Amino acid sequence: MDFILKFNMNNDAFIKYPEAEAKRILAKVIYDLDIGKVYNNIVDINGNTVGKWEIITDINVNKELEDYVNPEKEE
């Protein structure tokens, strides 16, 4: 089982206080986990989708997310 989380910080939401925006995003991921989600898109404070996260098990394999996180991965 894996927990995969990746988000891009190259936009306006991260310019002034990148650590604060990253903390806000991680808090949202924690909230989603608390309510039982196993995947979701990551959206910055400006409403832009900047990444994804997912719990991957043998039963729950999401090839699209794996390719997103590891684009150079050979098959």
Secondary structure as UniProt FT lines:
FT   STRAND          2..7
FT   HELIX           12..14
FT   HELIX           18..34
FT   TURN            35..36
FT   STRAND          39..43
FT   TURN            45..46
FT   STRAND          49..56
FT   HELIX           63..69
FT   TURN            71..72
//
